[in-house]
Amino acid sequence: MVWGMDSSIDEAVTPDAGAGAGSGPAAGGGPGGAVGGRGALAPVSLSPSRAGDFMQCPLLYRFRVIDRLPEKPSEAATRGTLVHAVLERLFDAPAGERTAPRAKALIPGQWDRLRESRPELTELFADDPEGERLAGWLAEAERLVERWFTLEDPTRLEPAERELFVETELDSGLRLRGIIDRVDVAPTGEVRIVDYKTGKAPRPEYAEGALFQMKFYALVVWRLKGVVPRRLQLVYLGSGDVLTYDPVPADLERVERRLHALWEAIRQATESGDWRPRPTKLCGWCDHRAHCPEFGGTPPPYPLPVRAPGSRAE
């Protein structure tokens, strides 16, 4: 089975990285945007992160995908991006050299590369002239990388793909896209999809929500390759847990139906301009409270045409 895919991406559209891997606010939407000055367009695709945004709060989805409001980088998300980069690059080395010391030695260089590609990250430690916070932040990245070696043995792994951009269009026309951290293919052809999380594993009652992203990826792989992945695996570096799930076609068909319903809700909100905020305890971490009615703010003028209820698209 050939896993290489065309990873060329329209420069105006940035696909999502997995949660914790530095997904951008514009990911999963159409090209252009009100903030970028090129004119906003309606969303044209769906990714796991943006699907999660809409389910969490439709207004947050609007701010990220349609308005493309800027967001400040966070230490936690940036550390996740750094750790992902280190684990990806480690597999460039021969199997016998994939050791914890070598992985930790990659951190400074990957941090430099990350800052070069995203200059806004210099803001994170602008108020840390002595470098104490930065040193502690890098040390935590080292601990997360070290913990990975207690959960998986990279000397026994030869990934078929790393940071694989996948995209497919369902029969309905809904386009799904995302980036898979790692794809392992056994000699027998069985496929395992692996995602690294730098946070802690959720409590059992919240495991289904955590698996949504993985089932999304499994659906995309199934539609692209005609193969249902044998295993979905979430590796939680923050707590040292590994969560696995073995999907069957009925699981992925349910996910597909759920995504169609979600996309229809997004389409209706896009056409009506009615993006309702959904207050939760996560609001405390939102960058957009100044624009949110729940906090006394006013959203930017809606940049897309609005259709009256019951009117037909031309």
CORTA-V788796 format. One record per pair of residues at least 6 apart in sequence whose C-alpha atoms are under 6 Angstrom apart, sorted by the first residue. I is the first residue (numbers start at 1). GAP is how many residues later the second one is. D is the distance in whole Angstrom. If there is no record, write none. Layout:
i: [I;I]
gap: [GAP;GAP]
d: [D;D]
//
This chain:
i: [7;12;13;14;15;15;15;16;16;16;17;17;20;20;21;21;22;22;25;26;26;26;28;28;28;29;29;29;30;30;30;32;32;32;33;33;34;34;35;45;45;46;47;47;47;48;53;54;57;57;58;58;59;59;59;63;80;95;96;98;100;104;115;144;159;159;160;160;161;161;162;162;163;163;163;164;164;165;165;166;166;167;167;168;168;169;181;182;183;183;184;184;185;190;191;191;192;192;192;192;193;194;194;195;196;197;197;197;198;198;198;199;200;200;200;201;219;222;230;231;231;232;232;233;233;234;234;235;236;269;271;271;272;272;273;289;290;291;291;291;292]
gap: [158;19;18;13;12;13;163;7;11;162;6;162;57;60;59;60;55;59;39;38;39;42;17;18;19;14;15;36;11;13;14;6;7;8;6;7;6;33;33;130;131;130;129;130;131;165;8;7;220;221;217;218;216;217;218;6;118;60;59;57;46;38;6;93;24;25;23;24;21;22;19;20;16;17;18;15;16;13;14;11;12;9;10;7;8;6;14;12;9;10;7;8;6;40;38;39;37;38;39;40;39;39;40;39;39;38;39;40;38;39;40;39;36;38;39;35;33;6;16;14;15;12;13;10;11;8;9;7;6;6;35;36;34;35;33;6;7;6;7;8;6]
d: [6;5;5;5;5;6;6;5;5;5;5;5;5;5;5;4;6;5;5;6;5;6;6;5;5;4;6;5;6;5;5;5;6;5;5;4;5;5;6;5;6;5;6;5;5;5;5;5;6;5;5;6;5;5;5;6;6;4;6;6;6;6;6;5;6;5;6;5;6;5;6;5;6;5;4;5;5;6;4;6;6;6;4;6;5;4;5;5;6;5;6;5;5;6;5;5;6;6;5;6;5;5;6;5;5;6;5;6;6;5;5;4;6;5;5;6;6;5;6;6;5;6;5;6;4;6;5;5;6;6;5;6;5;6;6;6;5;4;5;5;6]
//
